[in-house]
């Protein structure tokens, strides 16, 4: 009887960014997906995103727009003037604040949430994120007027020596069925040693081969052995990656002070890295309801509110995990500097 009352909720989730084939029996329904439910959601989400992007295009350089639509990323080397960049790196490395950690396989990811009160203590970071041209580019690539949630991020590779489980982020995958924006402003050089971001150019578009693959995956995702695939973040083989884009996976080995914005509906991964290495960056992401036809208004109130919501969710997760004698997936650590 309980399941009967859940069906209206599951039905409503079809019109949101819900993606789990395991948690929602409608999203994972074999019959509905044979008749194109998942592929239809992919196709509609993409074109709704393109519609919103068109509304947000004014003021964004044409070259950036074309690169993002064609290849799925925007790359800007030597992004900041050298003096500004050096001041930014110094401020980030010296800042002391709450750090949360997520452990996946042998990788520990540390993040400092750049909530409004934190940005007030980091004017060098605030100056970068408040740049009008960058905000226009963020909004365009996200397809939404709300700005991304931003962090300072340090990825520590091979820091859990006794863990033989591979970091799942280092397997080629797509984040979800809808266009999603993530960015990195690298504060140090990115090489094969510390794990470059890997992306398949052109895999951001729902072309014929991509839709065919999405259809095939939708028929077996619910019972898939990989739990991330069952939850809607499909894992991609090397052979599939070659077919879904142009030229296969590309590692972004870039110098410090490079800005990278990517559509993580495209095939990507965190690159393999040497144990003990790390990668420091300003990092952020933006995701919205994929079926909204309008990009929203982008009021500053909502930009601030999303940080409050995330902070509250983290605290609630901390409390639930503590009650079970466990740590939350993103738990606070004693360390105060990245």
Rosetta blueprint (number, residue, H / E / L):
1 X L
2 X H
3 X H
4 X H
5 X H
6 X H
7 X H
8 X H
9 X H
10 X H
11 X H
12 X H
13 X H
14 X L
15 X L
16 X L
17 X L
18 X L
19 X L
20 X L
21 X L
22 X L
23 X L
24 X L
25 X L
26 X L
27 X L
28 X L
29 X L
30 X H
31 X H
32 X H
33 X H
34 X H
35 X L
36 X L
37 X H
38 X H
39 X H
40 X H
41 X H
42 X H
43 X H
44 X H
45 X H
46 X H
47 X H
48 X H
49 X H
50 X H
51 X H
52 X H
53 X H
54 X H
55 X H
56 X H
57 X L
58 X L
59 X L
60 X L
61 X L
62 X H
63 X H
64 X H
65 X H
66 X H
67 X H
68 X H
69 X H
70 X H
71 X H
72 X L
73 X E
74 X E
75 X E
76 X E
77 X L
78 X L
79 X L
80 X L
81 X L
82 X H
83 X H
84 X H
85 X H
86 X H
87 X H
88 X H
89 X H
90 X H
91 X H
92 X H
93 X H
94 X H
95 X L
96 X L
97 X L
98 X L
99 X E
100 X E
101 X E
102 X E
103 X E
104 X E
105 X L
106 X L
107 X E
108 X E
109 X E
110 X E
111 X E
112 X E
113 X E
114 X L
115 X L
116 X H
117 X H
118 X H
119 X H
120 X H
121 X H
122 X L
123 X H
124 X H
125 X H
126 X H
127 X H
128 X H
129 X H
130 X L
131 X L
132 X H
133 X H
134 X H
135 X H
136 X H
137 X H
138 X H
139 X H
140 X H
141 X H
142 X H
143 X L
144 X L
145 X L
146 X L
147 X L
148 X L
149 X E
150 X E
151 X E
152 X E
153 X E
154 X E
155 X E
156 X E
157 X L
158 X L
159 X L
160 X L
161 X L
162 X L
163 X L
164 X L
165 X L
166 X L
167 X L
168 X H
169 X H
170 X H
171 X L
172 X L
173 X E
174 X L
175 X L
176 X L
177 X L
178 X L
179 X L
180 X L
181 X E
182 X E
183 X E
184 X E
185 X E
186 X E
187 X L
188 X L
189 X L
190 X L
191 X L
192 X L
193 X L
194 X L
195 X L
196 X L
197 X E
198 X E
199 X E
200 X E
201 X L
202 X L
203 X L
204 X L
205 X L
206 X L
207 X L
208 X H
209 X H
210 X H
211 X H
212 X H
213 X H
214 X H
215 X H
216 X H
217 X H
218 X H
219 X L
220 X L
221 X L
222 X L
223 X L
224 X L
225 X L
226 X L
227 X H
228 X H
229 X H
230 X H
231 X L
232 X L
233 X L
234 X L
235 X E
236 X L
237 X L
238 X H
239 X H
240 X H
241 X H
242 X H
243 X H
244 X H
245 X L
246 X L
247 X L
248 X L
249 X E
250 X E
251 X E
252 X L
253 X L
254 X L
255 X L
256 X L
257 X L
258 X L
259 X E
260 X E
261 X E
262 X E
263 X E
264 X L
265 X L
266 X L
267 X L
268 X E
269 X E
270 X E
271 X L
272 X L
273 X L
274 X L
275 X L
276 X L
277 X L
278 X E
279 X E
280 X E
281 X E
282 X E
283 X E
284 X E
285 X E
286 X E
287 X L
288 X L
289 X L
290 X L
291 X L
292 X L
293 X L
294 X L
295 X L
296 X L
297 X L
298 X L
299 X L
300 X H
301 X H
302 X H
303 X H
304 X H
305 X H
306 X H
307 X H
308 X H
309 X H
310 X H
311 X H
312 X H
313 X H
314 X H
315 X H
316 X H
317 X H
318 X H
319 X H
320 X H
321 X H
322 X H
323 X H
324 X L
325 X L
326 X L
327 X L
328 X L
329 X L
330 X L
331 X E
332 X E
333 X E
334 X L
335 X L
336 X L
337 X L
338 X L
